[in-house]
Every structure is written in structure tokens, then in C-alpha cells.
């Protein structure tokens, strides 16, 4: 069984609502979700605690939100997802006051995070390929001010519904990529590439971009760099064509699922 480590945000808890949502929606027969607390007052100590947990538990994936997202970004060498990351803690932590009986962030705490901020601009391509970012469309705390920094330093990101605190709808969207249905649709997407032989053997074809159906004789092909051919839709001109010889169902329901996922 694979293991997901969830890193909560500022003043959060190991068994908070976000961790519980990931535990609810990750495929239970394949994933165990583990939450952990850490010393949020010292970034270096927190990173050491996270690394120790990864090694001890045999973690396969790290997911972090807000301040936990910043820590997750810095947890190198492992696949990780960051949600509404507090990209520059030294700019955001001073805005926070005492909360639920806990003191405001101290200057020492803020300085400990500031020391690690430059590392986000030093990742190799190999490292950034391990990171997937998610930013909420209505983040009331951070807004969209760090989306550009993330694109410049890491790469593109995904937009999720909800606000700064991870919504149930957002978790359902994020965890879908780990379900058998997603893997099935991903394999179908791959079958739309370099698929000339499959198309020519089919009786009916369809496009999961425009959702139109048509005969194989109507399909146009474009040659790839290695000489193989990819089918292009005769209706909309997009390379999103599958034939029934591919083994995937050419039904309205299936085409709509493909369209919603890839377009």
C-alpha cells in the first residue's frame, strides 16, 4: 500500500479537516493517509521532522497546504502536491496575530522561514517535475499574488474550487487522478496519439473534443517526428480522435468524460 503524508498549514493539526478529506477520497485499498504535526516555529526543524517521517513511514507522496505547502515544496526528492502554498512566509506571517490562545509569529520564526525562501528559485527541472501546484479560485487569504511566482520558479498550476482552506470539492478533484477511472481515461488519451492503425481498423470514430462521430474515411492524419501518424478530427481539427478498434467505447457518456477531463 502506498502512503500519503499530509502537511497542515499554520496552527493546523495532524488530524484536521483537510487531512480527513484526503483520507476520505484517496482510494482506500491503495493509499494510507498520514497526518503529522511539526515544529512550525523553526523551518529547519520542521523540514527535518518531515524528512524523518518520510523515511520512517516509507512515504510515496507529500501533500501540503498553505504554510505546509511551503514546507512541502522544500521537501525535495519525492513527488509532492502543494495547495495554496504560502510562497513567501516572510511576507505573510507578520500579518497574523494571536489566534486561539496561540501567540503571533515571532521575529525568530519568520526569519527561520525567510532563510529558505531563495531555494524555491534554485530547483532543477528534475525537481520541479516532481511538484504539482493547486491554487483556489477564491483564496481569500493569499489571493492570486503567488501564482506568478510559482509559474516562474516551478511551472504551471491547476485551479481548484473554493477558498484558502481546502474544500471538499477541491479534494475530490485532486484525488481523482489516483482513481482507477482516471487511469483508464488517461490510457484512452494516450490511445489518441500515433493511432493510424487503430483508426483504419475501426468502423466508427469520434472526437472527445467536439464530441462528433464520423467514419474512419473522414479522418485526417498528421505525421509525427518518428514517421507514425496521429488522427485529427475532420470536424474541429483537434487530435482527440478514437476509433472503436482502440478498445474504448465510442459512446456519448465516455466522450463527455474524456472531454471534461482533457478540455
N, C-alpha and C positions, 0 to 999 in steps of 0.2 A: 504494500500500500504506500502511495506517495504522501508526502506531508507538506502542508502549507503553514507557514509561520506568519501570523498577523501582528503587525507593529502599530499600536494605537497612537493617537495624537496627544497633544499637551493635556496633562491632567486626566487622561483617559485611564482605562483599566484593561487588564488582560482578558476579562470576560465581558467586555462592554457589548453594546448592541450591534456594532459593526462586525465584530468578530463572530457574534452569534448568527448574523445574517450569512456570512460566508460558510459557517458550519451548516446552516440550513440548506444552502443552494449548491454547494460543491457536491459532485457525485459521491455519495456516502460509501459506495462499495469500492471506490478507487482512491479517495482522499481523506486524510485526517487533518483537521484544522486545529492548530495550536496557537493560543494567545500567550503573550508574555508581558510582564512588567519590566521596566528598566529604570535606571537612574537618570531621569530626564534633566537633572541639574548639571550633568557633565557629559558633553557629547562624546568624548573619547571613551569614557567608562561605558556609556550606553552602547556604543559600537562594539566594544569588547564583549559585553554581555550578549549582544545579538549573535556575534560570531561564535561564542561558546555554545549558545543554544542550537545554532545551525549544526555545529559539529557533533554535539551530544545527541541530538534528536534525529540526525540524518535528514535535514530539511531539503526539499526539492524546489520550493518556490517561496519567495518572501513577498508579502503584500503589506504596504504601509500607507497610512493616511495622515495628511497634514504634517505635523512635526515628525510623525513616524514615517511619512513619505520622504522627508529629507534624510533621515537615518537609513531608510531602505535604499535610496539612491547611492549612498556611500558604502553599502554592503556589497562589495564587488565579488565577481567570480561566480555568481549564481543568478538564475532567472528571477526577475522581480517586476512587480506591478506597483505603480505609485498612483495614489488617488488624491487629487487636490493638494499636491505637495507644498509645504511651506518652504518655498525655494530659497528664500533669503531670511533665515530666522533672525539675524541681527537687525533686520528692518521691522519684523512683525512682533517679536517677543516683547520689545519695550512698550508696545501698545496695550499689553494685557495687564490688568490689575489683579488684586486678590480675588480668589474665587473658591467658594465652598470651603472656607476656612483655611485655604492654602495661600501662601504669600505670592506676591507678584514675582515674575522672573528677576533674579538678581543680576547685577552687572557681571559677576563672575560666570553665571550660567550663560548669559548672552555672549560673552567673549569666547566661551568654550565652543559654541556653535560657529561663531564668526571665523574662527581659525580654520574650519574645514570647508567653508564655502568656496574657496578657489578651486578645490578639487573637482567640482562639477564641470569646470571648463577644461579639464585635462584628461577626460576619458578617451580611450581608444575606440575605434569603430567596433572592434570586437566586444568591448564593454557596453557601448550604447545599444548594441543589438540584443543585449540581454534585458533591456528595460522597455516596458510599455507604460505609457502615461495616460491617465484619465483625468479630465477636467470637467467639473459640473457646469451646466449651462447657466445656473443661477447661484453661483458661490457668493453668498452674502458677506463672507469674511475676507476673502482674498480677491474676489472679482476675477478679472482676466489678466491681471498685471504680470503674472509669471508665465503665461502661455508662450509669449515670445522668447523669453529666456530659455524655456525648455526646448523650444524648436531650434534655437541657435546652438545650444550645448549638447542636446541629446538627439532628437528627431521629432517627427510629427506626433500628434496625440489623438486620443479619442474623446469625443464629447459624450457625457452621460447626463441623464436627467437628475434633477434635484439640486440641493444646495451643498454647503461645505461639509456637513455631516452626511455620511454616505447613506443614500436612500435604498430602500428595498428594491425598487425598480432598477437602480443602478447596479446593485449587486447581482441581480438576476441577469442583467445584460453582460456583465463582466464574466460571470461564471459560466455562461452559455458556451464559451469557447472550450470548455473542458468536458462537455457532454458528448455522448455518442452521436447525437443528432448533428451537432456541429461538425464532428469529424467526418460524418457521412456527406454533409453538404460541401465540406472542404475538398473531399476526394472528387465529388462531382464537378466542382470548379476546375480542378486540375484536368479533368477529362475533356474540358472545353479547349484545351491547348494541344497543338500538334495532333489534331484529331481527324485528319483527312480520311484515313482508312475506315474509321468508325462511321463517319458521315456517309461515305459511299456505300456502306453495307446496311444503312438504315432505310426504313420505309417512310418514316416521318421524322422531321426535325423541329426544333423550337428554339427560341431565343429567350433567355431568362433576364434580358434587359427590357425589351419591348413586349415580351410575353406572346409574341406571334408564333404561329405554327406554319410550316411550309414543307414542300417536298425537297429531298436532297439535291435534286437537279437545279434548284434555285440558288443554292449556296455558293458564295464566292470564297476563294481561298487566298491566303497570303503566305508567301514563303518565309520561313524562319531562317535564322542565320546558318542553321545546320542542314538546310535543304528540305526539312519537313514542312508540312502545310497546316495552317490553322484556319478553321472555318470562320467566316464573317457573315453576320446576318444580312440577308438581302433586303430587309425592311428598314433597319435602323443603322446598319453599318458597324455594329459593335461585335467584338469577338467573344460572344457569350452564347454560342450555339452548341446544343447537344442533340444527338440522334438517339433513336430508341435502341440501336445496336450497342450503345455505350453501357447498357445495363441499368440506366437510371430512368425512372418513369417520366414520360413526357405528358404530365398531367398539369392542369391549371394550379392545383394545390402545391405541387412540387415546384413549379416555375415561380410561383409567388414567394415561396420560402427562399429560393435562391436569389430572387430579385431583392427581397428585403434584407438579406444578409450582405450581398455584394454591391448593391447600389443604394 
